[in-house]
Amino acid sequence: MSSNMLNELMRQAQQMQEKMKQAQEEAGKKVIDASSGGGMVAVKINGRQEILSIQIEPEIVDADDIEMLQDLIAAAVNEGIRKSKEMMQEDLKKLTGGLSIPGLF
């Protein structure tokens, strides 16, 4: 491999790394809404899978059935994470031109 080819590969790798960094920063600004229990529990999560907020309708809170509330919260959070990962995969496909790179997501 010539030094020109190696330099070009290094330049492309640096560009890709910069684009990845920018995509991750942008992901932190995107907000995904998810809910469970017919909207009784709602979460907002960003593209980095960080929970921004959880909203619980008061009528779903039952001291005699805390387990149901816990299940609804878990379901809403898991749905938000799933949607966030899908969004990031789509964004990365655009970034890599559809090329699947193992280990990115």
Secondary structure, 3 states (H helix, E strand, C coil): CCHHHHHHHHHHHHHHHHHHHHHHHHHCCCEEEEEECCCCEEEEEECCCCEEEEEECHHHCCHHHHHHHHHHHHHHHHHHHHHHHHHHHHHHHHHHCCCCCCCCC
